[in-house]
Amino acid sequence: MFIYDFEISFDNNMAERDLRHVKSKQKISGCFRSDKGQEGYLDIKSIILSLKKQCRDSFSVIKNIFENPPVTMM
């Protein structure tokens, strides 16, 4: 199918591509300094990757999250 439609990826390896960013970050800096920093990085990265897959503007959505934080119930 990917021969006829260039929008379709020629492999089915999206999960590995999503993890590649984390491994590159870990390789460059050596490690994450804290668990909280690592969780924050992964949260933001997952939001950006999800928005990219949905063809949405990640900057405006993240800006909206900070301007109108979601209400959490405890």
Predicted model as a PDB file, atoms N, CA, C, CB and O in Angstrom, pLDDT in the B-factor column:
MODEL        1                                                                  
ATOM      1  N   MET A   1       0.814  -1.200   0.000  1.00 65.00           N  
ATOM      2  CA  MET A   1       0.000   0.000   0.000  1.00 65.00           C  
ATOM      3  C   MET A   1       0.860   1.268   0.000  1.00 65.00           C  
ATOM      4  CB  MET A   1      -0.927  -0.004   1.203  1.00 65.00           C  
ATOM      5  O   MET A   1       0.487   2.277  -0.600  1.00 65.00           O  
ATOM      6  N   PHE A   2       2.017   1.210   0.679  1.00 64.00           N  
ATOM      7  CA  PHE A   2       2.858   2.406   0.767  1.00 64.00           C  
ATOM      8  C   PHE A   2       3.474   2.790  -0.576  1.00 64.00           C  
ATOM      9  CB  PHE A   2       3.959   2.188   1.783  1.00 64.00           C  
ATOM     10  O   PHE A   2       3.943   3.916  -0.736  1.00 64.00           O  
ATOM     11  N   ILE A   3       3.480   1.884  -1.532  1.00 73.00           N  
ATOM     12  CA  ILE A   3       4.010   2.204  -2.860  1.00 73.00           C  
ATOM     13  C   ILE A   3       3.094   3.197  -3.573  1.00 73.00           C  
ATOM     14  CB  ILE A   3       4.171   0.920  -3.706  1.00 73.00           C  
ATOM     15  O   ILE A   3       3.561   4.056  -4.320  1.00 73.00           O  
ATOM     16  N   TYR A   4       1.802   3.074  -3.339  1.00 78.00           N  
ATOM     17  CA  TYR A   4       0.816   3.937  -4.003  1.00 78.00           C  
ATOM     18  C   TYR A   4       0.502   5.194  -3.217  1.00 78.00           C  
ATOM     19  CB  TYR A   4      -0.458   3.174  -4.240  1.00 78.00           C  
ATOM     20  O   TYR A   4       0.169   6.227  -3.799  1.00 78.00           O  
ATOM     21  N   ASP A   5       0.608   5.114  -1.897  1.00 76.00           N  
ATOM     22  CA  ASP A   5       0.264   6.251  -1.036  1.00 76.00           C  
ATOM     23  C   ASP A   5       1.466   6.566  -0.146  1.00 76.00           C  
ATOM     24  CB  ASP A   5      -1.013   5.945  -0.169  1.00 76.00           C  
ATOM     25  O   ASP A   5       1.777   5.806   0.771  1.00 76.00           O  
ATOM     26  N   PHE A   6       2.141   7.688  -0.416  1.00 76.00           N  
ATOM     27  CA  PHE A   6       3.346   8.031   0.319  1.00 76.00           C  
ATOM     28  C   PHE A   6       3.064   8.502   1.746  1.00 76.00           C  
ATOM     29  CB  PHE A   6       4.098   9.095  -0.422  1.00 76.00           C  
ATOM     30  O   PHE A   6       4.001   8.699   2.520  1.00 76.00           O  
ATOM     31  N   GLU A   7       1.809   8.682   2.104  1.00 74.00           N  
ATOM     32  CA  GLU A   7       1.449   9.040   3.475  1.00 74.00           C  
ATOM     33  C   GLU A   7       1.587   7.840   4.409  1.00 74.00           C  
ATOM     34  CB  GLU A   7       0.016   9.586   3.527  1.00 74.00           C  
ATOM     35  O   GLU A   7       1.729   8.009   5.620  1.00 74.00           O  
ATOM     36  N   ILE A   8       1.546   6.652   3.863  1.00 70.00           N  
ATOM     37  CA  ILE A   8       1.618   5.429   4.656  1.00 70.00           C  
ATOM     38  C   ILE A   8       3.073   5.040   4.844  1.00 70.00           C  
ATOM     39  CB  ILE A   8       0.825   4.281   3.986  1.00 70.00           C  
ATOM     40  O   ILE A   8       3.841   4.994   3.883  1.00 70.00           O  
ATOM     41  N   SER A   9       3.444   4.763   6.066  1.00 68.00           N  
ATOM     42  CA  SER A   9       4.815   4.380   6.367  1.00 68.00           C  
ATOM     43  C   SER A   9       5.105   2.985   5.815  1.00 68.00           C  
ATOM     44  CB  SER A   9       5.068   4.423   7.887  1.00 68.00           C  
ATOM     45  O   SER A   9       4.227   2.122   5.806  1.00 68.00           O  
ATOM     46  N   PHE A  10       6.328   2.769   5.358  1.00 67.00           N  
ATOM     47  CA  PHE A  10       6.667   1.471   4.789  1.00 67.00           C  
ATOM     48  C   PHE A  10       6.979   0.422   5.854  1.00 67.00           C  
ATOM     49  CB  PHE A  10       7.843   1.616   3.860  1.00 67.00           C  
ATOM     50  O   PHE A  10       7.186  -0.746   5.525  1.00 67.00           O  
ATOM     51  N   ASP A  11       7.014   0.813   7.092  1.00 67.00           N  
ATOM     52  CA  ASP A  11       7.158  -0.170   8.166  1.00 67.00           C  
ATOM     53  C   ASP A  11       6.105   0.091   9.230  1.00 67.00           C  
ATOM     54  CB  ASP A  11       8.582  -0.120   8.783  1.00 67.00           C  
ATOM     55  O   ASP A  11       5.414   1.109   9.212  1.00 67.00           O  
ATOM     56  N   ASN A  12       6.002  -0.830  10.133  1.00 63.00           N  
ATOM     57  CA  ASN A  12       5.008  -0.716  11.197  1.00 63.00           C  
ATOM     58  C   ASN A  12       5.743  -0.594  12.522  1.00 63.00           C  
ATOM     59  CB  ASN A  12       4.034  -1.941  11.204  1.00 63.00           C  
ATOM     60  O   ASN A  12       5.509  -1.375  13.444  1.00 63.00           O  
ATOM     61  N   ASN A  13       6.621   0.376  12.612  1.00 70.00           N  
ATOM     62  CA  ASN A  13       7.492   0.472  13.758  1.00 70.00           C  
ATOM     63  C   ASN A  13       7.356   1.813  14.475  1.00 70.00           C  
ATOM     64  CB  ASN A  13       8.915   0.256  13.333  1.00 70.00           C  
ATOM     65  O   ASN A  13       8.354   2.389  14.907  1.00 70.00           O  
ATOM     66  N   MET A  14       6.155   2.301  14.601  1.00 70.00           N  
ATOM     67  CA  MET A  14       5.907   3.617  15.201  1.00 70.00           C  
ATOM     68  C   MET A  14       6.324   3.645  16.678  1.00 70.00           C  
ATOM     69  CB  MET A  14       4.418   3.989  15.068  1.00 70.00           C  
ATOM     70  O   MET A  14       6.851   4.656  17.143  1.00 70.00           O  
ATOM     71  N   ALA A  15       6.100   2.565  17.414  1.00 65.00           N  
ATOM     72  CA  ALA A  15       6.451   2.547  18.831  1.00 65.00           C  
ATOM     73  C   ALA A  15       7.958   2.684  19.024  1.00 65.00           C  
ATOM     74  CB  ALA A  15       5.950   1.259  19.487  1.00 65.00           C  
ATOM     75  O   ALA A  15       8.406   3.388  19.929  1.00 65.00           O  
ATOM     76  N   GLU A  16       8.733   2.022  18.188  1.00 70.00           N  
ATOM     77  CA  GLU A  16      10.185   2.127  18.297  1.00 70.00           C  
ATOM     78  C   GLU A  16      10.658   3.540  17.967  1.00 70.00           C  
ATOM     79  CB  GLU A  16      10.864   1.114  17.372  1.00 70.00           C  
ATOM     80  O   GLU A  16      11.569   4.057  18.614  1.00 70.00           O  
ATOM     81  N   ARG A  17      10.054   4.152  16.981  1.00 72.00           N  
ATOM     82  CA  ARG A  17      10.421   5.529  16.633  1.00 72.00           C  
ATOM     83  C   ARG A  17      10.081   6.492  17.761  1.00 72.00           C  
ATOM     84  CB  ARG A  17       9.712   5.962  15.346  1.00 72.00           C  
ATOM     85  O   ARG A  17      10.814   7.451  18.002  1.00 72.00           O  
ATOM     86  N   ASP A  18       8.975   6.241  18.451  1.00 71.00           N  
ATOM     87  CA  ASP A  18       8.600   7.106  19.572  1.00 71.00           C  
ATOM     88  C   ASP A  18       9.594   6.988  20.723  1.00 71.00           C  
ATOM     89  CB  ASP A  18       7.192   6.760  20.063  1.00 71.00           C  
ATOM     90  O   ASP A  18       9.857   7.973  21.412  1.00 71.00           O  
ATOM     91  N   LEU A  19      10.146   5.807  20.938  1.00 69.00           N  
ATOM     92  CA  LEU A  19      11.097   5.610  22.028  1.00 69.00           C  
ATOM     93  C   LEU A  19      12.499   6.104  21.681  1.00 69.00           C  
ATOM     94  CB  LEU A  19      11.152   4.149  22.400  1.00 69.00           C  
ATOM     95  O   LEU A  19      13.303   6.350  22.580  1.00 69.00           O  
ATOM     96  N   ARG A  20      12.795   6.247  20.425  1.00 73.00           N  
ATOM     97  CA  ARG A  20      14.138   6.657  19.994  1.00 73.00           C  
ATOM     98  C   ARG A  20      14.525   8.015  20.577  1.00 73.00           C  
ATOM     99  CB  ARG A  20      14.211   6.708  18.463  1.00 73.00           C  
ATOM    100  O   ARG A  20      15.694   8.231  20.899  1.00 73.00           O  
ATOM    101  N   HIS A  21      13.569   8.934  20.718  1.00 70.00           N  
ATOM    102  CA  HIS A  21      13.859  10.255  21.285  1.00 70.00           C  
ATOM    103  C   HIS A  21      14.352  10.144  22.721  1.00 70.00           C  
ATOM    104  CB  HIS A  21      12.615  11.145  21.229  1.00 70.00           C  
ATOM    105  O   HIS A  21      15.270  10.855  23.130  1.00 70.00           O  
ATOM    106  N   VAL A  22      13.736   9.246  23.481  1.00 70.00           N  
ATOM    107  CA  VAL A  22      14.112   9.088  24.887  1.00 70.00           C  
ATOM    108  C   VAL A  22      15.525   8.529  24.990  1.00 70.00           C  
ATOM    109  CB  VAL A  22      13.112   8.164  25.622  1.00 70.00           C  
ATOM    110  O   VAL A  22      16.322   9.004  25.798  1.00 70.00           O  
ATOM    111  N   LYS A  23      15.838   7.529  24.181  1.00 71.00           N  
ATOM    112  CA  LYS A  23      17.175   6.935  24.219  1.00 71.00           C  
ATOM    113  C   LYS A  23      18.234   7.950  23.771  1.00 71.00           C  
ATOM    114  CB  LYS A  23      17.230   5.677  23.324  1.00 71.00           C  
ATOM    115  O   LYS A  23      19.333   7.974  24.326  1.00 71.00           O  
ATOM    116  N   SER A  24      17.919   8.781  22.783  1.00 74.00           N  
ATOM    117  CA  SER A  24      18.866   9.798  22.338  1.00 74.00           C  
ATOM    118  C   SER A  24      19.120  10.816  23.443  1.00 74.00           C  
ATOM    119  CB  SER A  24      18.349  10.500  21.076  1.00 74.00           C  
ATOM    120  O   SER A  24      20.265  11.197  23.685  1.00 74.00           O  
ATOM    121  N   LYS A  25      18.072  11.252  24.107  1.00 71.00           N  
ATOM    122  CA  LYS A  25      18.196  12.210  25.210  1.00 71.00           C  
ATOM    123  C   LYS A  25      19.051  11.605  26.325  1.00 71.00           C  
ATOM    124  CB  LYS A  25      16.793  12.614  25.756  1.00 71.00           C  
ATOM    125  O   LYS A  25      19.912  12.276  26.893  1.00 71.00           O  
ATOM    126  N   GLN A  26      18.804  10.335  26.627  1.00 70.00           N  
ATOM    127  CA  GLN A  26      19.545   9.657  27.684  1.00 70.00           C  
ATOM    128  C   GLN A  26      21.023   9.511  27.294  1.00 70.00           C  
ATOM    129  CB  GLN A  26      18.922   8.273  27.975  1.00 70.00           C  
ATOM    130  O   GLN A  26      21.905   9.657  28.140  1.00 70.00           O  
ATOM    131  N   LYS A  27      21.288   9.226  26.028  1.00 70.00           N  
ATOM    132  CA  LYS A  27      22.664   9.073  25.556  1.00 70.00           C  
ATOM    133  C   LYS A  27      23.431  10.387  25.606  1.00 70.00           C  
ATOM    134  CB  LYS A  27      22.673   8.528  24.140  1.00 70.00           C  
ATOM    135  O   LYS A  27      24.591  10.417  26.020  1.00 70.00           O  
ATOM    136  N   ILE A  28      22.792  11.463  25.189  1.00 70.00           N  
ATOM    137  CA  ILE A  28      23.466  12.760  25.110  1.00 70.00           C  
ATOM    138  C   ILE A  28      23.797  13.295  26.502  1.00 70.00           C  
ATOM    139  CB  ILE A  28      22.593  13.768  24.352  1.00 70.00           C  
ATOM    140  O   ILE A  28      24.921  13.727  26.757  1.00 70.00           O  
ATOM    141  N   SER A  29      22.813  13.264  27.396  1.00 72.00           N  
ATOM    142  CA  SER A  29      23.044  13.836  28.721  1.00 72.00           C  
ATOM    143  C   SER A  29      23.563  12.818  29.725  1.00 72.00           C  
ATOM    144  CB  SER A  29      21.774  14.446  29.241  1.00 72.00           C  
ATOM    145  O   SER A  29      23.949  13.191  30.832  1.00 72.00           O  
ATOM    146  N   GLY A  30      23.580  11.547  29.363  1.00 70.00           N  
ATOM    147  CA  GLY A  30      24.101  10.522  30.261  1.00 70.00           C  
ATOM    148  C   GLY A  30      23.032   9.882  31.114  1.00 70.00           C  
ATOM    149  O   GLY A  30      23.036   8.669  31.320  1.00 70.00           O  
ATOM    150  N   CYS A  31      22.116  10.692  31.610  1.00 71.00           N  
ATOM    151  CA  CYS A  31      21.026  10.162  32.432  1.00 71.00           C  
ATOM    152  C   CYS A  31      20.037  11.296  32.705  1.00 71.00           C  
ATOM    153  CB  CYS A  31      21.568   9.547  33.776  1.00 71.00           C  
ATOM    154  O   CYS A  31      20.308  12.460  32.411  1.00 71.00           O  
ATOM    155  N   PHE A  32      18.916  10.940  33.260  1.00 72.00           N  
ATOM    156  CA  PHE A  32      17.989  11.947  33.751  1.00 72.00           C  
ATOM    157  C   PHE A  32      18.368  12.215  35.198  1.00 72.00           C  
ATOM    158  CB  PHE A  32      16.486  11.483  33.615  1.00 72.00           C  
ATOM    159  O   PHE A  32      18.670  11.285  35.946  1.00 72.00           O  
ATOM    160  N   ARG A  33      18.353  13.473  35.595  1.00 77.00           N  
ATOM    161  CA  ARG A  33      18.819  13.835  36.941  1.00 77.00           C  
ATOM    162  C   ARG A  33      17.863  13.418  38.050  1.00 77.00           C  
ATOM    163  CB  ARG A  33      19.039  15.317  37.018  1.00 77.00           C  
ATOM    164  O   ARG A  33      18.288  13.154  39.175  1.00 77.00           O  
ATOM    165  N   SER A  34      16.583  13.358  37.736  1.00 81.00           N  
ATOM    166  CA  SER A  34      15.614  12.956  38.755  1.00 81.00           C  
ATOM    167  C   SER A  34      14.453  12.228  38.098  1.00 81.00           C  
ATOM    168  CB  SER A  34      15.104  14.182  39.550  1.00 81.00           C  
ATOM    169  O   SER A  34      14.232  12.345  36.893  1.00 81.00           O  
ATOM    170  N   ASP A  35      13.721  11.479  38.901  1.00 82.00           N  
ATOM    171  CA  ASP A  35      12.538  10.783  38.382  1.00 82.00           C  
ATOM    172  C   ASP A  35      11.475  11.783  37.942  1.00 82.00           C  
ATOM    173  CB  ASP A  35      11.960   9.829  39.446  1.00 82.00           C  
ATOM    174  O   ASP A  35      10.789  11.578  36.940  1.00 82.00           O  
ATOM    175  N   LYS A  36      11.349  12.871  38.705  1.00 85.00           N  
ATOM    176  CA  LYS A  36      10.360  13.892  38.359  1.00 85.00           C  
ATOM    177  C   LYS A  36      10.693  14.561  37.018  1.00 85.00           C  
ATOM    178  CB  LYS A  36      10.281  14.951  39.471  1.00 85.00           C  
ATOM    179  O   LYS A  36       9.798  14.827  36.216  1.00 85.00           O  
ATOM    180  N   GLY A  37      11.964  14.828  36.784  1.00 79.00           N  
ATOM    181  CA  GLY A  37      12.391  15.410  35.512  1.00 79.00           C  
ATOM    182  C   GLY A  37      12.144  14.469  34.352  1.00 79.00           C  
ATOM    183  O   GLY A  37      11.731  14.890  33.272  1.00 79.00           O  
ATOM    184  N   GLN A  38      12.401  13.187  34.583  1.00 79.00           N  
ATOM    185  CA  GLN A  38      12.165  12.191  33.549  1.00 79.00           C  
ATOM    186  C   GLN A  38      10.674  12.069  33.237  1.00 79.00           C  
ATOM    187  CB  GLN A  38      12.729  10.837  33.979  1.00 79.00           C  
ATOM    188  O   GLN A  38      10.288  11.982  32.071  1.00 79.00           O  
ATOM    189  N   GLU A  39       9.850  12.062  34.261  1.00 83.00           N  
ATOM    190  CA  GLU A  39       8.400  11.972  34.059  1.00 83.00           C  
ATOM    191  C   GLU A  39       7.877  13.195  33.309  1.00 83.00           C  
ATOM    192  CB  GLU A  39       7.675  11.833  35.410  1.00 83.00           C  
ATOM    193  O   GLU A  39       7.034  13.062  32.422  1.00 83.00           O  
ATOM    194  N   GLY A  40       8.367  14.376  33.655  1.00 82.00           N  
ATOM    195  CA  GLY A  40       7.953  15.591  32.960  1.00 82.00           C  
ATOM    196  C   GLY A  40       8.347  15.565  31.494  1.00 82.00           C  
ATOM    197  O   GLY A  40       7.560  15.931  30.621  1.00 82.00           O  
ATOM    198  N   TYR A  41       9.571  15.132  31.233  1.00 81.00           N  
ATOM    199  CA  TYR A  41      10.044  15.025  29.844  1.00 81.00           C  
ATOM    200  C   TYR A  41       9.166  14.056  29.057  1.00 81.00           C  
ATOM    201  CB  TYR A  41      11.524  14.561  29.802  1.00 81.00           C  
ATOM    202  O   TYR A  41       8.760  14.351  27.933  1.00 81.00           O  
ATOM    203  N   LEU A  42       8.874  12.900  29.650  1.00 80.00           N  
ATOM    204  CA  LEU A  42       8.064  11.897  28.958  1.00 80.00           C  
ATOM    205  C   LEU A  42       6.625  12.360  28.758  1.00 80.00           C  
ATOM    206  CB  LEU A  42       8.078  10.592  29.733  1.00 80.00           C  
ATOM    207  O   LEU A  42       6.017  12.059  27.731  1.00 80.00           O  
ATOM    208  N   ASP A  43       6.077  13.086  29.725  1.00 83.00           N  
ATOM    209  CA  ASP A  43       4.715  13.613  29.577  1.00 83.00           C  
ATOM    210  C   ASP A  43       4.633  14.582  28.395  1.00 83.00           C  
ATOM    211  CB  ASP A  43       4.264  14.319  30.875  1.00 83.00           C  
ATOM    212  O   ASP A  43       3.749  14.469  27.547  1.00 83.00           O  
ATOM    213  N   ILE A  44       5.560  15.528  28.353  1.00 84.00           N  
ATOM    214  CA  ILE A  44       5.556  16.513  27.274  1.00 84.00           C  
ATOM    215  C   ILE A  44       5.829  15.848  25.928  1.00 84.00           C  
ATOM    216  CB  ILE A  44       6.596  17.608  27.544  1.00 84.00           C  
ATOM    217  O   ILE A  44       5.202  16.190  24.926  1.00 84.00           O  
ATOM    218  N   LYS A  45       6.760  14.902  25.902  1.00 84.00           N  
ATOM    219  CA  LYS A  45       7.091  14.215  24.656  1.00 84.00           C  
ATOM    220  C   LYS A  45       5.892  13.407  24.156  1.00 84.00           C  
ATOM    221  CB  LYS A  45       8.312  13.295  24.855  1.00 84.00           C  
ATOM    222  O   LYS A  45       5.639  13.371  22.952  1.00 84.00           O  
ATOM    223  N   SER A  46       5.156  12.764  25.052  1.00 83.00           N  
ATOM    224  CA  SER A  46       3.993  11.976  24.622  1.00 83.00           C  
ATOM    225  C   SER A  46       2.884  12.876  24.083  1.00 83.00           C  
ATOM    226  CB  SER A  46       3.459  11.128  25.788  1.00 83.00           C  
ATOM    227  O   SER A  46       2.187  12.508  23.138  1.00 83.00           O  
ATOM    228  N   ILE A  47       2.721  14.056  24.683  1.00 85.00           N  
ATOM    229  CA  ILE A  47       1.727  15.004  24.186  1.00 85.00           C  
ATOM    230  C   ILE A  47       2.106  15.471  22.776  1.00 85.00           C  
ATOM    231  CB  ILE A  47       1.602  16.215  25.147  1.00 85.00           C  
ATOM    232  O   ILE A  47       1.265  15.508  21.878  1.00 85.00           O  
ATOM    233  N   ILE A  48       3.377  15.825  22.596  1.00 87.00           N  
ATOM    234  CA  ILE A  48       3.835  16.308  21.285  1.00 87.00           C  
ATOM    235  C   ILE A  48       3.679  15.225  20.224  1.00 87.00           C  
ATOM    236  CB  ILE A  48       5.304  16.765  21.358  1.00 87.00           C  
ATOM    237  O   ILE A  48       3.202  15.505  19.124  1.00 87.00           O  
ATOM    238  N   LEU A  49       4.076  13.988  20.539  1.00 84.00           N  
ATOM    239  CA  LEU A  49       3.968  12.905  19.557  1.00 84.00           C  
ATOM    240  C   LEU A  49       2.513  12.587  19.217  1.00 84.00           C  
ATOM    241  CB  LEU A  49       4.660  11.651  20.080  1.00 84.00           C  
ATOM    242  O   LEU A  49       2.192  12.308  18.062  1.00 84.00           O  
ATOM    243  N   SER A  50       1.638  12.627  20.216  1.00 85.00           N  
ATOM    244  CA  SER A  50       0.214  12.375  19.958  1.00 85.00           C  
ATOM    245  C   SER A  50      -0.381  13.457  19.061  1.00 85.00           C  
ATOM    246  CB  SER A  50      -0.568  12.302  21.282  1.00 85.00           C  
ATOM    247  O   SER A  50      -1.136  13.160  18.136  1.00 85.00           O  
ATOM    248  N   LEU A  51      -0.035  14.710  19.340  1.00 88.00           N  
ATOM    249  CA  LEU A  51      -0.552  15.806  18.523  1.00 88.00           C  
ATOM    250  C   LEU A  51      -0.010  15.749  17.106  1.00 88.00           C  
ATOM    251  CB  LEU A  51      -0.206  17.144  19.155  1.00 88.00           C  
ATOM    252  O   LEU A  51      -0.717  16.071  16.151  1.00 88.00           O  
ATOM    253  N   LYS A  52       1.243  15.339  16.967  1.00 86.00           N  
ATOM    254  CA  LYS A  52       1.833  15.206  15.634  1.00 86.00           C  
ATOM    255  C   LYS A  52       1.088  14.150  14.820  1.00 86.00           C  
ATOM    256  CB  LYS A  52       3.327  14.843  15.737  1.00 86.00           C  
ATOM    257  O   LYS A  52       0.842  14.338  13.628  1.00 86.00           O  
ATOM    258  N   LYS A  53       0.732  13.039  15.468  1.00 83.00           N  
ATOM    259  CA  LYS A  53      -0.009  11.977  14.779  1.00 83.00           C  
ATOM    260  C   LYS A  53      -1.414  12.437  14.392  1.00 83.00           C  
ATOM    261  CB  LYS A  53      -0.094  10.728  15.665  1.00 83.00           C  
ATOM    262  O   LYS A  53      -1.989  11.953  13.417  1.00 83.00           O  
ATOM    263  N   GLN A  54      -1.958  13.376  15.165  1.00 88.00           N  
ATOM    264  CA  GLN A  54      -3.294  13.910  14.879  1.00 88.00           C  
ATOM    265  C   GLN A  54      -3.240  15.123  13.952  1.00 88.00           C  
ATOM    266  CB  GLN A  54      -3.996  14.288  16.178  1.00 88.00           C  
ATOM    267  O   GLN A  54      -4.271  15.733  13.669  1.00 88.00           O  
ATOM    268  N   CYS A  55      -2.048  15.474  13.480  1.00 89.00           N  
ATOM    269  CA  CYS A  55      -1.842  16.636  12.596  1.00 89.00           C  
ATOM    270  C   CYS A  55      -2.342  17.932  13.230  1.00 89.00           C  
ATOM    271  CB  CYS A  55      -2.552  16.414  11.256  1.00 89.00           C  
ATOM    272  O   CYS A  55      -2.975  18.758  12.572  1.00 89.00           O  
ATOM    273  N   ARG A  56      -2.047  18.092  14.512  1.00 91.00           N  
ATOM    274  CA  ARG A  56      -2.438  19.306  15.225  1.00 91.00           C  
ATOM    275  C   ARG A  56      -1.193  20.092  15.615  1.00 91.00           C  
ATOM    276  CB  ARG A  56      -3.284  18.965  16.479  1.00 91.00           C  
ATOM    277  O   ARG A  56      -0.101  19.530  15.706  1.00 91.00           O  
ATOM    278  N   ASP A  57      -1.359  21.384  15.844  1.00 90.00           N  
ATOM    279  CA  ASP A  57      -0.259  22.265  16.210  1.00 90.00           C  
ATOM    280  C   ASP A  57       0.078  22.071  17.690  1.00 90.00           C  
ATOM    281  CB  ASP A  57      -0.618  23.748  15.915  1.00 90.00           C  
ATOM    282  O   ASP A  57      -0.701  22.450  18.564  1.00 90.00           O  
ATOM    283  N   SER A  58       1.232  21.484  17.960  1.00 87.00           N  
ATOM    284  CA  SER A  58       1.589  21.158  19.340  1.00 87.00           C  
ATOM    285  C   SER A  58       1.841  22.412  20.178  1.00 87.00           C  
ATOM    286  CB  SER A  58       2.823  20.266  19.363  1.00 87.00           C  
ATOM    287  O   SER A  58       1.507  22.433  21.362  1.00 87.00           O  
ATOM    288  N   PHE A  59       2.422  23.454  19.586  1.00 90.00           N  
ATOM    289  CA  PHE A  59       2.713  24.667  20.351  1.00 90.00           C  
ATOM    290  C   PHE A  59       1.443  25.290  20.912  1.00 90.00           C  
ATOM    291  CB  PHE A  59       3.445  25.681  19.479  1.00 90.00           C  
ATOM    292  O   PHE A  59       1.392  25.634  22.092  1.00 90.00           O  
ATOM    293  N   SER A  60       0.419  25.438  20.077  1.00 90.00           N  
ATOM    294  CA  SER A  60      -0.813  26.092  20.541  1.00 90.00           C  
ATOM    295  C   SER A  60      -1.540  25.239  21.577  1.00 90.00           C  
ATOM    296  CB  SER A  60      -1.746  26.378  19.356  1.00 90.00           C  
ATOM    297  O   SER A  60      -2.138  25.780  22.508  1.00 90.00           O  
ATOM    298  N   VAL A  61      -1.500  23.928  21.432  1.00 87.00           N  
ATOM    299  CA  VAL A  61      -2.176  23.064  22.410  1.00 87.00           C  
ATOM    300  C   VAL A  61      -1.463  23.115  23.758  1.00 87.00           C  
ATOM    301  CB  VAL A  61      -2.238  21.608  21.899  1.00 87.00           C  
ATOM    302  O   VAL A  61      -2.109  23.227  24.800  1.00 87.00           O  
ATOM    303  N   ILE A  62      -0.127  23.034  23.739  1.00 84.00           N  
ATOM    304  CA  ILE A  62       0.617  23.103  25.000  1.00 84.00           C  
ATOM    305  C   ILE A  62       0.460  24.478  25.644  1.00 84.00           C  
ATOM    306  CB  ILE A  62       2.109  22.792  24.767  1.00 84.00           C  
ATOM    307  O   ILE A  62       0.353  24.582  26.866  1.00 84.00           O  
ATOM    308  N   LYS A  63       0.445  25.517  24.841  1.00 89.00           N  
ATOM    309  CA  LYS A  63       0.208  26.874  25.364  1.00 89.00           C  
ATOM    310  C   LYS A  63      -1.166  26.941  26.030  1.00 89.00           C  
ATOM    311  CB  LYS A  63       0.310  27.937  24.223  1.00 89.00           C  
ATOM    312  O   LYS A  63      -1.317  27.534  27.098  1.00 89.00           O  
ATOM    313  N   ASN A  64      -2.153  26.335  25.401  1.00 88.00           N  
ATOM    314  CA  ASN A  64      -3.504  26.296  25.959  1.00 88.00           C  
ATOM    315  C   ASN A  64      -3.548  25.520  27.275  1.00 88.00           C  
ATOM    316  CB  ASN A  64      -4.469  25.673  24.955  1.00 88.00           C  
ATOM    317  O   ASN A  64      -4.284  25.893  28.188  1.00 88.00           O  
ATOM    318  N   ILE A  65      -2.772  24.452  27.376  1.00 83.00           N  
ATOM    319  CA  ILE A  65      -2.733  23.668  28.618  1.00 83.00           C  
ATOM    320  C   ILE A  65      -2.213  24.527  29.764  1.00 83.00           C  
ATOM    321  CB  ILE A  65      -1.847  22.409  28.448  1.00 83.00           C  
ATOM    322  O   ILE A  65      -2.741  24.463  30.874  1.00 83.00           O  
ATOM    323  N   PHE A  66      -1.168  25.341  29.501  1.00 84.00           N  
ATOM    324  CA  PHE A  66      -0.620  26.178  30.566  1.00 84.00           C  
ATOM    325  C   PHE A  66      -1.526  27.364  30.891  1.00 84.00           C  
ATOM    326  CB  PHE A  66       0.759  26.679  30.173  1.00 84.00           C  
ATOM    327  O   PHE A  66      -1.583  27.803  32.039  1.00 84.00           O  
ATOM    328  N   GLU A  67      -2.233  27.884  29.887  1.00 90.00           N  
ATOM    329  CA  GLU A  67      -3.133  29.006  30.152  1.00 90.00           C  
ATOM    330  C   GLU A  67      -4.425  28.557  30.811  1.00 90.00           C  
ATOM    331  CB  GLU A  67      -3.446  29.740  28.866  1.00 90.00           C  
ATOM    332  O   GLU A  67      -4.991  29.294  31.619  1.00 90.00           O  
ATOM    333  N   ASN A  68      -4.900  27.373  30.487  1.00 87.00           N  
ATOM    334  CA  ASN A  68      -6.137  26.825  31.053  1.00 87.00           C  
ATOM    335  C   ASN A  68      -5.869  25.420  31.556  1.00 87.00           C  
ATOM    336  CB  ASN A  68      -7.287  26.823  30.005  1.00 87.00           C  
ATOM    337  O   ASN A  68      -6.240  24.448  30.899  1.00 87.00           O  
ATOM    338  N   PRO A  69      -5.225  25.297  32.723  1.00 79.00           N  
ATOM    339  CA  PRO A  69      -4.876  23.959  33.200  1.00 79.00           C  
ATOM    340  C   PRO A  69      -6.126  23.094  33.426  1.00 79.00           C  
ATOM    341  CB  PRO A  69      -4.066  24.060  34.499  1.00 79.00           C  
ATOM    342  O   PRO A  69      -7.154  23.598  33.877  1.00 79.00           O  
ATOM    343  N   PRO A  70      -6.039  21.803  33.114  1.00 76.00           N  
ATOM    344  CA  PRO A  70      -7.181  20.928  33.322  1.00 76.00           C  
ATOM    345  C   PRO A  70      -7.485  20.781  34.818  1.00 76.00           C  
ATOM    346  CB  PRO A  70      -6.920  19.551  32.690  1.00 76.00           C  
ATOM    347  O   PRO A  70      -6.576  20.802  35.649  1.00 76.00           O  
ATOM    348  N   VAL A  71      -8.744  20.637  35.143  1.00 76.00           N  
ATOM    349  CA  VAL A  71      -9.162  20.471  36.524  1.00 76.00           C  
ATOM    350  C   VAL A  71      -9.010  18.996  36.869  1.00 76.00           C  
ATOM    351  CB  VAL A  71     -10.635  20.967  36.747  1.00 76.00           C  
ATOM    352  O   VAL A  71      -9.523  18.125  36.165  1.00 76.00           O  
ATOM    353  N   THR A  72      -8.292  18.723  37.971  1.00 72.00           N  
ATOM    354  CA  THR A  72      -8.122  17.331  38.403  1.00 72.00           C  
ATOM    355  C   THR A  72      -8.907  17.114  39.687  1.00 72.00           C  
ATOM    356  CB  THR A  72      -6.613  16.983  38.612  1.00 72.00           C  
ATOM    357  O   THR A  72      -8.959  17.984  40.557  1.00 72.00           O  
ATOM    358  N   MET A  73      -9.494  15.983  39.785  1.00 63.00           N  
ATOM    359  CA  MET A  73     -10.262  15.642  40.986  1.00 63.00           C  
ATOM    360  C   MET A  73      -9.464  14.647  41.808  1.00 63.00           C  
ATOM    361  CB  MET A  73     -11.662  15.061  40.619  1.00 63.00           C  
ATOM    362  O   MET A  73      -8.899  13.693  41.274  1.00 63.00           O  
ATOM    363  N   MET A  74      -9.424  14.875  43.091  1.00 61.00           N  
ATOM    364  CA  MET A  74      -8.676  13.969  43.976  1.00 61.00           C  
ATOM    365  C   MET A  74      -9.598  13.131  44.780  1.00 61.00           C  
ATOM    366  CB  MET A  74      -7.762  14.734  44.896  1.00 61.00           C  
ATOM    367  O   MET A  74      -9.147  12.311  45.580  1.00 61.00           O  
TER     368      MET A  74                                                      
ENDMDL                                                                          
END                                                                             
